[in-house]
Amino acid sequence: MDLATVDELLTTTRSVRKRLDLTRPVGRDVILECIQLAMQAPTASNAQDWRWLVITDPDKRAAIAEIYRGIGAEYLAHAAKDTTDPQTQRVYASAFSLTDTLGQVPVHVIPCLDNRIDNSSMLTAASAWASIIPAGWSFLLALRSRGLGSVWTTMHLAKEREVAALLGIPETVTQAALFPVAYTIGTDFRPAARPPAETVTYWDGWAEN
């Protein structure tokens, strides 16, 4: 493999909110390509129980955005004021901006699990999330490699059943996230500031560094 290309993909697949192109259409074929790649991710017990709901209807996207705004606008505004870390403040400000533009993003994708895990044991729940999270991240990587971007959002899950009713999602299905998908304005994304791996890694037992 070309490690430089792989490393660039892994380090520059960012949470994209402000640089989503709200005017450029996104074709069905590119979404299906990215889902097909995402389905190569491992699933617990080989269940392959991921499901993907793609929303392009403008009225439904607007309704989802209204639910999202109702949950997130006040929370994100306060959260931005409650931190003094500049990077975290920028993240909250960016997340807040999405409450205004979400309905205009051309495609919404909701990754789901074809089962409910509300009252599951930790083991069962961990196995279920381990089936959808790798697939979700592979989907985002596939988007990035094709000039599209998104952000992993979960805000709408505070009213998951309301969104389920809007979209006809059965009660037996668990929504995992909401990905607003669009082509990006430019592709020059950079790695984020992160601490050295040595400062967050323990060997052979949990100990303070």
Residue pairs with C-beta under 8 A, 6 or more apart in sequence:
9 141
9 144
9 145
10 141
11 191
12 144
12 189
12 190
12 191
13 140
13 141
13 144
13 189
14 149
14 189
14 192
15 91
15 94
15 151
15 152
16 149
16 150
16 151
16 184
16 189
17 94
17 95
17 97
17 98
17 101
17 151
17 180
18 94
18 97
19 149
19 184
19 185
19 186
20 101
20 105
20 149
20 150
20 180
20 182
20 183
20 184
20 185
21 182
21 183
21 184
21 185
22 101
22 104
22 105
22 106
22 182
24 106
24 182
24 183
25 106
26 106
26 107
26 148
26 181
26 182
26 183
28 54
30 146
30 148
31 54
31 107
31 109
31 181
33 142
33 146
34 139
34 142
34 143
34 146
34 148
35 52
35 139
37 138
37 139
37 142
38 50
38 52
38 135
38 136
38 138
38 139
38 142
39 48
39 50
39 135
40 138
41 50
41 134
41 135
41 137
41 138
42 130
42 131
42 134
43 49
43 50
43 130
43 131
43 135
44 127
44 128
44 130
44 131
45 127
47 131
49 113
49 114
49 115
49 131
50 111
50 112
50 113
50 114
50 131
50 132
50 135
51 111
51 112
51 113
51 114
51 173
52 109
52 110
52 111
52 112
53 109
53 110
53 112
53 167
53 169
54 107
54 108
54 109
55 61
55 64
55 107
55 108
55 109
55 110
55 167
56 106
56 107
56 108
58 103
60 166
60 167
61 102
61 103
61 105
61 108
62 103
63 166
64 102
64 103
64 108
64 156
64 163
64 166
64 178
65 99
65 102
65 103
66 103
67 156
67 159
67 162
67 163
67 166
68 98
68 99
68 102
68 153
68 155
68 156
68 178
69 99
69 100
69 102
70 159
71 155
71 156
71 158
71 159
72 95
72 96
72 98
72 99
72 155
73 96
73 99
76 92
76 95
76 96
76 99
77 96
79 92
80 89
80 92
80 93
80 96
83 89
83 92
87 192
87 193
95 153
98 151
98 153
98 180
102 108
102 180
105 180
105 181
105 182
106 181
106 182
107 180
107 181
107 182
108 178
108 179
108 180
108 181
109 139
109 150
109 178
109 179
109 181
110 163
110 167
110 175
110 176
110 177
110 178
110 179
111 132
111 135
111 136
111 139
111 175
111 176
111 177
111 179
112 132
112 169
112 173
112 174
112 175
112 176
113 128
113 131
113 132
113 173
113 174
113 176
114 172
114 173
115 128
115 172
115 173
115 174
116 171
116 172
116 173
116 174
117 124
117 125
117 128
117 129
117 174
118 174
120 128
128 174
129 176
132 176
133 176
136 152
136 176
136 177
136 179
137 152
139 179
140 150
140 152
140 179
143 149
143 150
143 181
144 189
147 183
147 184
147 187
148 181
148 182
148 183
148 184
149 181
149 182
149 183
149 184
149 189
150 179
150 180
150 181
150 182
151 179
151 180
152 177
152 179
153 177
153 178
153 179
153 180
154 176
154 177
154 178
155 178
156 163
156 175
156 178
157 175
157 177
160 175
163 169
163 175
164 170
164 171
164 173
164 175
169 175
198 209
199 209
202 209
